[in-house]
Amino acid sequence: MSTSTTPSVLFVCVHNAGRSQMAAAFLTHLGGDRVQVRSAGSAPADTVNPAVVEAMREAGIDISAETPKVLTAEAVQSSDVVITMGCGDACPYFPGKRYLDWQLADPAGQGVSAVRPIRDEIEGRIRSLLTELGIEPTA
């Protein structure tokens, strides 16, 4: 449950099978219970991209049990920060929310070697986000 002292972050991409899953996993891993994390997609895939699962496993984070989730207006309304990753006009907008748009390569259809640099860029952005939120990364 989000409280006034626990920021909530929602990551959104089209399929919720790659970038947003990696971002949510890194934020959960590095922020722990000091931040509430959600991810969703405007047109969710059936499963998380296997190359993304493997790349995250290499980073010591297991997301094999994650499933893509549909983006809802409620998820946006209950989040303090909404970070979009290529969902364009499909992302709902609510006044008073902090929106960030992260331009990242899409890992869809890519092998693990192409996903690694995307993963590493996302980790760096998550570490910066934690600093902005005043949260010291746990790892």
Salt bridges, closest charged atoms under 4 A:
GLU54 OE1 - ARG57 NH1 3.10
GLU58 OE1 - ARG116 NE 2.68
GLU58 OE1 - ARG119 NH1 3.38
GLU66 OE1 - LYS69 NZ 3.92
ASP106 OD2 - ARG19 NH2 3.78
ASP120 OD1 - ARG119 NE 2.90
GLU121 OE2 - ARG125 NH2 2.72
GLU123 OE2 - ARG127 NH2 3.18
GLU132 OE1 - ARG98 NH2 2.43
